[in-house]
Amino acid sequence: MYKIKTYIYIYMEQQDEVQVQMEIVLSKFKNKKQSNYDYYNKKKNSDEFKIKNRLNAKLYYTKNKEYINIKNLYNYYLKNDKLNIFKERHKDKYNILFF
């Protein structure tokens, strides 16, 4: 009977240690996540980042304007279930997208 009580006591102590370790890991994770969230929002709301981001968006659009228009046209035909018509009317654009 005494051995069983000691084993139970040891088991309970180990469970307490595991619980404490889990709490430490969870608190570290929450702190890291919160710090990343704060850093991202601070950076996102800065004027310098907004200007740089808009410039990159304009550059991307000017480089890929034709491809973006082709994708939009393809999505229009796809949405209306008329892909065969797209393939017939715009063979060159279809080839750009898929080949």
N, C-alpha and C positions, 0 to 999 in steps of 0.2 A: 504494500500500500504506500509506503514511504517513497519507493522508487517512482511510482506513477505520479505522485504529487510533485516530485522534483522535475520529472520530465515535462509535466504540464507547466510548471513554473518557468522552466527554461524555454519552452515553446512560446509562452506568453511574452517573455522578455524579447525573444527574437522578433516576434510580431510587432512589438512596440518599436524596435529599432528599424524594422522595415517601414513602418508607418512614418517614422521621423524622416527617414531617407527619402521616401516618396514626397513628403511635404517640402523638403529642401529642393528636390528636383523640380517640382511643380512651381515653387516660388521663383526659382531661377528662370524657368521658362516664361512665366508671366512677366517678369521684369525685363527680360530680353525682348519679348514681343512688344511690350509697352515702349521701350526705348527705340526700337525700330519704327514703330508707329509714329512716335513723336518726331524722330529725325526725318521721316518721309514727309510728314505734314509741314514741318518747318521749311524743308527744301522746296516742296511743291508750291507753297504760298509766296515764295520770294519772287520779286520782280525779275531778277536776273534769269532765273530758271524759266519763267514764263516766256520771256523774250527769246531765249535760246530754243525753247521747245517749239514756238511758233515758226521760227526761222527754219528749223529742221523739218517741220511739217510742210512748209512751202517748198523747200528744196526737194523733198520726197515727191510731192505732187507734181512739180514741174518735170522731174525725171521720168515719172511713171504715169503721166497723164493719159497716154494712149492705152496702156495696159489697164488702167483703172476704168476707162470708158468701155473697153471691151468686156471686162468682167461685169460691169453694170448691165450692159446689153445682154450678155449671156444669162445673168440672173433674171432679167425680165422675161426672156423666153422660157427659162426653166420654171419660173413661177406660174406661167400661163400654159404649161405643158405643150410647148411648141418648139422643142429642141430640133426636130427635123427641119423646120422652116429656118431656124438659125443656121443649121449646117448647110442648107442649100443657098441661102442668101449671102451668108458671110463666111465663105470657105476659108479665106485668108485669115480672118479673125479667129475662127475655130482652130486653125492650125497654130496660130500664135499661142493660144491658151493651152493646147494639149500636146503640142509637138515641139 
